[in-house]
C-alpha cells in the first residue's frame, strides 16, 4: 500500500534517484539522449539540498514498503520558470510530479496529484497550474483525465547542459 507523506531531509537521495529514473524514461525521445545520460542522482540531490525553497512550498513523497516510489512538489506560482525568486501568491503551481517507472499506472500519480491539489486548496489557492513538455503526451493525457486543461500559455524549456528549446504548455484547473 502506498503512503503519501511529507518529504524529509533523509528522503533527498531517494527522491533524486526517482527523479533521474523517471526523467530517463518519460523524456526519452524528447530531451536529447546525451542530457538524459549525463543525469547524476548525486548531483540532483546536491542541487535539491542547496535550492532555495519558495515560501509555502511543499514536497510530498509516495512510499511503498519503506521505498520512495514517487514525489510531488508544489507551492505558489512562479512568475518565471527560469530560476526567478518571484512568486505569484494568487495561484498555486505543481512544480514537479514523478513516479518511478516501475510503479506507474498503479494509482500513485493520482494519489500524489490529489494530495497536491488538496494542499494548494487548503493553502487558499483558487487555481493550480503546471508546465508540461508539449511532446510528453502520456503526462498530458494523465493531467487531462484529472481535470486539467491547457490555458493557452506556452513557453520554451532548455534542459541543463543543452541548447535545444523544447515547447511546453501550461495546464490549469480550478481548485
Secondary structure, DSSP 8 states (H G I E B T S, - for coil): -EEEEE--GGGHHHHHHHHHHHHHHHTBTTB-HHHHHH--HHHHHHHHHHS---TT-EEEEEEETTEEEEEEEEEEEES-SSS---EEEEEEEEEEEEE-GGGTTSSHHHHHHHHHHHHHHHTT-SEEEEEEETT-HHHHHHHHHTT-EEEEEEEEE--TT----EEEEEEEEE-
